[in-house]
Amino acid sequence: MRCLVTGAKGLLGSELVRYLEDVGDEVVAWDLPDNDITDVEKTISNIHLVRPDTIFHLAAWTDVDACESDRARAALVNFQGTWGVAMGAAEVGAQLLYVSTDYVFSGRSSRPYRETDKPDPISVYGRTKLMGEQAVLRTCKRRFVVRTAWLYGRAGHCFVDRISERARDEAVIRVVSGQTGAAAWA
């Protein structure tokens, strides 16, 4: 199978590329600076050149706090870039797996969220990822949306790494206490 992986150098992308290569799939790995999904025309054109069977769209701007400060960039990457990938996938008939986030929910539920629960994002990051989900669902017929949370792994910055780094330098570590989640290996 010929696979295109966007965000291939990230936490999840690097693990996925390694896995796909190990099982013998042909992998085309995209990441910045060579493949910028916010250039929609170029993204669609390059998808036509690659002609993948499957696109794993992992590229995103995941810095939740920074998204609050730069709403336009968050929308450009997480919505418009995703829409361009979905358009390209639809045009070449590729199946598309879009990785979203639990941030599409408010976090106010007293029970774990289900995929059928109504999204209610309270952050710019969550809203732009939900817009990305909607773009995928409306644009591409052969698509899957997967929501992840609390990923950790060998590459990239994640909560586990940040806490480990801080534990080496600080006697007391302050972290958010209003979130509940289960960490998942990338």
Secondary structure, DSSP 8 states (H G I E B T S, - for coil): -EEEEETTTSHHHHHHHHHHHHTT-EEEEE-TTT--TTSHHHHHHHHHHH--SEEEE------HHHHHH-HHHHHIIIIIIHHHHHHHHHHHT-EEEEEEEGGGS-S--SS---TTS-----SHHHHHHHHHHHHHHHH-SSEEEEEE-SEE-SSS--HHHHHHHHHHH-SS-----S-----EE-
